[in-house]
Amino acid sequence: MNTRIALFFLPLLGLLTQCSSTNSAPAPLPTLSSPSLEKAWGAPGIVQTASGYTMTYANPVNGKEKLTITGSRELMFFLYYPPNLKGTDIINGVATEVSEPQIWKKSLIAGQSVKWYRASLPTADRGGVFKTLGTGLKDNSGSSGSYRIVAEGTKKQMQIWLSELGFGL
C-alpha cells in the first residue's frame, strides 16, 4: 500500500522540481523611494549594484542634508542593540568627547515598523547621521527586499523622511 502511494506522488514531485528549476530568475526588487524629496531636491542619484541599488537624495542648497536608500535582494547586517553614540559635543562651551548608550527609535516605512539610531553627531562639514538597520520590507504585491536608510540632517528630518518613503509612489 505504501509503495502505491509513493508511486502516485513520484511524478508529481518531479513536476514540482522541474517547475521550480525553470523559474530561476530572481524576483524584482521593489524600489523604495521618496517622491517628496525628489520634488524638493530633484532626481536622486542612482547606482545599480549586483544585488540591488543605492539611491541618494541630496539638498542642492544645504550640503548637510542627504538621504541614502540601499535596497538589496540579500539580507543585510543587523544589530541587537544600537551602538553607543560617540563623538565630540559642545557641553557648556567646551568640546567634550562623548560615548552615550542609546535605545532604538522606531518609525513606519510604508506601514511597516523599522528601528533606527543616531550614528554620529553633526560636525562642521556634515549634519548628524542617522541609520536604520538592514530591514526586510514588502511592497503591496508582497515582493520583498532588504533596505538600509542613512540620513544626514536632524532627528526630526529623519522621522519625517522615513514616514514619506514608499514603494511605487
C-alpha positions as CSV (number, residue, x, y, z in Angstrom):
1,M,0.0,0.0,0.0
2,N,2.8,2.5,0.9
3,T,4.6,1.7,-2.4
4,R,1.4,2.6,-4.4
5,I,1.2,6.0,-2.6
6,A,4.8,6.7,-3.3
7,L,4.4,5.8,-7.0
8,F,1.4,8.1,-7.2
9,F,3.3,11.1,-5.8
10,L,6.6,10.5,-7.6
11,P,5.6,12.0,-10.9
12,L,4.1,15.0,-9.1
13,L,7.4,15.5,-7.2
14,G,9.3,15.5,-10.5
15,L,6.9,18.1,-12.0
16,L,7.3,20.4,-9.0
17,T,11.1,20.1,-9.2
18,Q,11.1,20.9,-12.9
19,C,8.8,23.9,-12.4
20,S,10.9,25.4,-9.7
21,S,14.2,24.9,-11.6
22,T,12.9,26.6,-14.8
23,N,11.9,29.7,-12.9
24,S,15.3,30.7,-11.6
25,A,15.2,34.4,-12.4
26,P,15.2,36.4,-9.1
27,A,12.0,38.3,-8.2
28,P,12.3,42.0,-9.0
29,L,13.4,44.2,-6.1
30,P,10.7,46.7,-5.1
31,T,12.0,50.3,-5.3
32,L,11.7,52.3,-2.1
33,S,11.8,56.0,-2.9
34,S,10.8,59.5,-1.7
35,P,8.7,61.5,-4.1
36,S,8.6,64.4,-1.7
37,L,12.4,64.7,-1.6
38,E,12.6,64.3,-5.4
39,K,10.1,67.2,-5.7
40,A,12.0,69.4,-3.3
41,W,15.6,68.5,-4.3
42,G,15.4,67.0,-7.7
43,A,16.0,63.5,-9.0
44,P,18.1,61.2,-6.9
45,G,21.5,59.8,-7.9
46,I,21.0,56.0,-8.5
47,V,23.7,53.4,-8.7
48,Q,22.8,49.8,-9.6
49,T,24.6,47.2,-7.6
50,A,24.9,43.4,-8.1
51,S,22.1,42.8,-5.6
52,G,20.0,46.0,-5.9
53,Y,20.6,49.7,-5.9
54,T,21.8,52.7,-3.9
55,M,19.7,55.9,-4.3
56,T,20.8,59.3,-2.9
57,Y,18.8,62.4,-2.5
58,A,20.9,65.5,-1.7
59,N,19.7,69.0,-0.9
60,P,21.3,71.3,-3.5
61,V,21.2,74.3,-1.2
62,N,22.3,72.6,2.1
63,G,25.2,70.1,1.9
64,K,24.3,68.8,5.4
65,E,21.0,67.3,4.3
66,K,21.1,64.0,2.5
67,L,19.1,60.7,2.4
68,T,20.6,57.4,1.0
69,I,18.5,54.3,0.5
70,T,20.2,51.0,-0.2
71,G,17.9,48.2,-1.5
72,S,19.1,44.6,-1.8
73,R,17.8,41.2,-2.6
74,E,20.3,39.9,0.0
75,L,20.0,40.1,3.8
76,M,21.8,43.0,5.4
77,F,23.5,43.1,8.8
78,F,21.6,44.0,11.9
79,L,22.4,44.8,15.5
80,Y,20.7,43.6,18.6
81,Y,21.4,46.9,20.4
82,P,22.2,50.3,19.0
83,P,25.8,51.3,19.4
84,N,26.9,54.0,21.8
85,L,26.7,57.5,20.3
86,K,30.4,58.6,20.1
87,G,31.8,61.9,19.0
88,T,32.6,65.4,20.1
89,D,29.8,67.5,21.5
90,I,29.9,71.1,22.9
91,I,28.9,70.9,26.5
92,N,28.9,74.3,28.4
93,G,31.0,75.8,25.7
94,V,33.7,73.1,25.9
95,A,34.3,70.4,23.2
96,T,33.8,67.1,25.0
97,E,34.2,63.5,23.8
98,V,31.0,61.6,24.5
99,S,30.1,57.9,24.4
100,E,26.4,57.6,25.3
101,P,24.2,54.5,25.3
102,Q,21.2,54.7,23.1
103,I,17.8,53.0,22.7
104,W,16.1,52.1,19.4
105,K,13.9,54.7,17.8
106,K,11.1,53.3,15.7
107,S,9.3,54.7,12.7
108,L,7.0,53.4,10.0
109,I,8.0,53.0,6.3
110,A,5.2,52.0,4.0
111,G,3.2,50.9,7.1
112,Q,6.0,48.7,8.4
113,S,8.0,49.3,11.6
114,V,11.7,49.9,11.3
115,K,14.3,50.5,14.0
116,W,16.9,53.3,13.7
117,Y,19.5,55.0,15.7
118,R,21.8,58.1,15.7
119,A,25.1,57.0,14.2
120,S,27.1,60.2,14.8
121,L,26.9,63.8,16.0
122,P,27.0,66.7,13.5
123,T,30.3,68.2,12.5
124,A,31.3,71.5,10.9
125,D,31.0,69.9,7.4
126,R,28.1,67.5,7.8
127,G,24.9,67.0,9.7
128,G,24.1,64.4,12.3
129,V,23.9,60.8,10.8
130,F,21.0,58.5,11.5
131,K,20.7,54.9,10.3
132,T,18.2,52.1,10.1
133,L,19.1,48.5,10.3
134,G,19.1,46.3,7.2
135,T,15.3,45.8,7.4
136,G,13.1,43.5,5.4
137,L,10.2,45.3,3.8
138,K,7.4,44.3,1.5
139,D,5.5,46.3,-1.2
140,N,1.7,46.0,-1.7
141,S,2.1,43.0,-4.0
142,G,4.1,41.0,-1.4
143,S,7.5,41.3,-3.1
144,S,10.2,42.0,-0.6
145,G,13.8,43.2,-0.2
146,S,16.2,44.4,2.4
147,Y,16.7,48.1,2.9
148,R,19.0,50.4,4.8
149,I,18.4,54.1,5.1
150,V,21.1,56.6,6.1
151,A,20.0,60.2,6.7
152,E,22.3,63.2,7.2
153,G,20.4,66.0,9.0
154,T,18.4,66.3,12.2
155,K,16.4,63.8,14.2
156,K,13.2,65.5,13.2
157,Q,14.2,65.3,9.5
158,M,14.9,61.6,9.9
159,Q,11.5,61.0,11.3
160,I,9.8,62.9,8.5
161,W,11.9,61.4,5.7
162,L,11.2,57.9,6.9
163,S,7.5,58.5,7.0
164,E,7.5,59.8,3.4
165,L,9.2,56.7,1.9
166,G,7.1,54.2,-0.1
167,F,7.0,51.7,-2.9
168,G,5.8,52.6,-6.4
169,L,4.9,56.2,-5.4
